[in-house]
Amino acid sequence: MMLLWTLFVSFLSKLSIILQLAAAFYVAVPLAIKYVPEIVAKATFLNFVCPPLRLLKLTKPEQWGLSNVTNSSIQSSDGINLGMWHIKPKYNSHLQTASKVIIYCHGNAGHRGFGHRRYILRLFQSLGYHVIAFDYRGFGDSEGKPSQNGVVQDTLTVYKWAVKHTQSECRIFVWGHSLGTSIATHAIAEVQATMLKQPEGLILEAPFTSISEAIFRYPLSRYLLHLYPTGFIHNLICAAFKRNSIQFSTVQVLPLIKCKVLMLHAMDDTKVDYSLGEKLFNEMKACGSCKCPFIKFYSFEKHHGFGHNYIHKYPKLPALLTDFEDSKPGSEQEFLSATF
């Protein structure tokens, strides 16, 4: 009997400690968001989720399964050095004679060769593109600290570099994935306002309407919504975004884009909810002021298992990209959608 009582007292003691820790966590999270808003910026970019620089070996792209690659660095407009790969197609190694270039804007976390990214870069290469893959400031082997304006300016720097090193008739496409969809969209809006050479097309893989909507569909954020009153935590996070000058509002900027647009989204995407890509497309159809000559929205059914990162595995993706590449704007604005 005495043993049972001792065990019971021990259990209550441990339960009390657990409850105290849970209460402290419950109080600490909103306080941290309010008084250390940089936490929300870090959660947006996740650039710290990356192996140490000495282990990356980004200067040796062949160790990332890539061939015919030149590693280099370029300097952003404010003096930040950015790591970059120029991945050349098999039959044309000279950028000056390239007929088409694709600039790849990756999502948050990792670096330009991280995970699935190396495979989609190889796909672009196999389709005859000169591929420019780079890391935003604070990512990979690039210097600095990420911010919304900073990563957009980095993308603009890379675009200017591509224009400088290609002929005037070269077609430049910009591909964004996840967070990179909004970065690419914002960058192209700046290109339109400041440069003569315009992009041929914009491809958005796993796009979203705005970062404030996307983050509340993110798996970890959903737990916060269940733990706290929705309006309370929503207002705290939005205030933190504002203090960090982070909006990434694709839905506001995409109507300004004047080139053709292709949107790709897997229905089983658990990181950027499919409904956000669908909503973005429908908003463009309904807004009445969209300047894109046409937008194609391709959805991929759940049975493919593509999730957030693996649309490049779709066997007919090369044909879809070729069709988009060769598509000419008609006299009427078009919004086309299809499911595969």
Secondary structure, DSSP 4 states (H G I P E B T S, - for coil): -HHHHHHHHHHHHHHHHHHHHHHHHHHHHHHHHHH-THHHHHHHH-TTSS--HHHH-TT-GGGGT--SEEEEEEE-TTS-EEEEEEEPPTT---GGG-SEEEEEE--SSS-TTSTTHHHHHHHHHHTT-EEEEE--TTSTT--S---HHHHHHHHHHHHHHHHHTS-TT-EEEEEEETHHHHHHHHHHHHHHHH-SSPPSEEEEES--SBHHHHHTTSHHHHHHHHHS-HHHHHHHHHHHHHHTT---BHHHHGGG--SEEEEEEETT-TTTTHHHHHHHHHHHHHHS----SEEEEEEE-GGG--TTT-GGG-TTHHHHHHHHHH----SS-EEEEEE-
